């Protein structure tokens, strides 16, 4: 019989993970402090947009529910997954307040339990955090000892927003970090039906694997953009360059996507945290810091190209296609649309924007720009910037338009009157 699971935090990672385990036959209890999320989940409606999630929630309605009561969640499960956010502070370090609050509440409930209970950290935390912070808080609140009275492990997530369910069920590898055999067995049991390689290691190494993976993927994007900026000056199509470079088996073509840079909840935050932590241990983060510097500058290349073709931006109307940080999500965290629109407003331009999923979230940041119901309505502007590569943007006729493309939309390349790729 599959062990019941409680999941603390029902954001992108927690909700996808919990519903996926429900689909695998587990009873799942979501624990959250936001009443709207609890209500939405209990009504079988995802509080976020993620491809395929609504359908999977409907399919498994009898296997999950949400509550704000830690006692109910911990008391009726044998495994608890911590999947709360770890946002950035101003100095780049991660804020562990949600992790501490979760550990504190879990620990209080563990004090009431006599049977073994395993706590698995899935939140992205720096090496040492699970043992130095989570373990300490759990032991203080429970009056028990980790690895003897309860289990504690680390199971980092590698889920791409917009493809999260696909990534969960078809992972490249599954990383299991534990310092005791019983916790490792509990985690192995969770993934017993998967065919992916299991990387079994200690907790601290598992934490590091997550950060190094994200930093390297971000590095590939920033490297592609730096080379792209060079190729642009030389009149070279950087995508053709990386198409050939990526054919080298030692290199791999993934993530060599030059353009306006990366956003989202993971790459910017995790690279900043790593740079900050490097400084704490006395290591110069020259390469890692450079990832962020290139990425911060890249969106403004689009504004420079607009200036090139329009000469004056003040009073001009600029159309923005795409507000989410990537397609197939409504997440706008670190979206490249944010610095582009901020700079356009600063220069006196008017902004007209469209996104199929992220408009409601974006209004909270920019309530005063114009939002359209259809992508075609954005084309009635002095120039258009493509920020997110939504599939529907390949179906638009850009004839007669000035288009600055940050994501290489083929239809725009072929039909726009004036077309400028940011790096090609």
PyMOL commands that set and color helices and strands:
alter all, ss='L'
color gray80, all
select helices_A, chain A and resi 12-23+35-42+53-59+61-63+70-75+97-110+129-142+164-169+181-190+203-234+238-245+267-280+286-310+336-346+359-363+375-379+391-395+410-415
alter helices_A, ss='H'
color red, helices_A
select strands_A, chain A and resi 5-8+28-31+64-67+79-82+118-121+151-154+173-178+197-201+317-321+350-354+370-371+383-386+402-405+418-421
alter strands_A, ss='S'
color yellow, strands_A
deselect
rebuild
show_as cartoon
